[in-house]
């Protein structure tokens, strides 16, 4: 009896029955054929093609078992790495997702009899961290990808560099405070008792509309003071005012120096990551499909500085995408933007104008202590705020 035609009811019924997973005991791993019932499996075992495959396997059974074991191991680890990353997960959850693929390699054709044996083997060989709990075995993938290791080392190096800069600025501020305290200690004033050298001398007070003054004068000089005394007093006042002004200048210069150093540090602190929440970006990759290419989305969350969770504006779909596949969006003049990199990173601003020849934009800062300041920034350092 020949096969039924493609669109005949019997052919459609057979395709519906063959959908999804079938029973494992009616699957032939050597021929990679799934039978629907016991009679079909029996007929398959009597077929000539199956007999030839058994003869090939009987010549070198270890080679076939090693091949199936290697395939099972690679696909299982690839699923953990792609689906769960380095998270701790139950081994049965991973296995259920693995066998959902109809073309997967079955465990009964590998060197491991049970999933527990395979999990223990992964921990022994160093592919995963495994631990046993009352709920079962848990696995955690160990990522040894050179690119991932290099990125982690770069992140640690940047953190260490930031800490060194903070310690250096803290030491500089402490040194300025110490210098200020030393200057104040050297200018301490001493007070003496008021003593009269001659008890016969009289004390005269002159009261006037201006500020009150008191002077101890002798009987001979109580009427007036000589010009030399007045000149000496004026010179002392000028010196005192000049010294107070110089102290204020010194204090202001130290504070200005700290502010200038902080601003200079911000200007030179450019990073290779620029993602921020609540900004509008554009998708540049075609790997996700033409529906998302060149479309705008809103960043909802940032993970590990380089990966963003975005919500597409048109469809409302949520995507997880690397910053290499995104670009900033420049709004119309008068709209609000966020500075993503450079000395004013994290500051909100208003876009004033765009210079297409220099690829820069003129913005007015709208937050921070430099609010109201106009600065020029490159296109890639700003993006539209949601």
Secondary structure, DSSP 8 states (H G I E B T S, - for coil): -----TTSHHHHHHHHHTSS---GGGEETTTTEE-SSHHHHHHHHTSHHHHHHHHHHHH-HHHHHHHHHHHHHHHHHHHIIIIITT-EEEHHHHHHHHHTSTT---GGGSS-SSHHHHHHHHHHHTSEEEEEETTEEEEEE----HHHHHHHHHHHHHHHHHHHHHHHHHHHHHHHHHHHHHHHHHT---------S-TT---EEE--SSS-EEE---SSSSS---HHHHHHHHHHHHHHHHHHHHHHHHHHHHHHHHHHHHHHHHHH---S----TTBEEEE--STT-TTTTT-EEEEEEEETTTEEEEEETTT--EEEEEGGGEEE----TTSEEEE-SSTTTT-EEEEEEEETTTTEEEEEE-SSTTTT-EEEEEGGGEEEB-
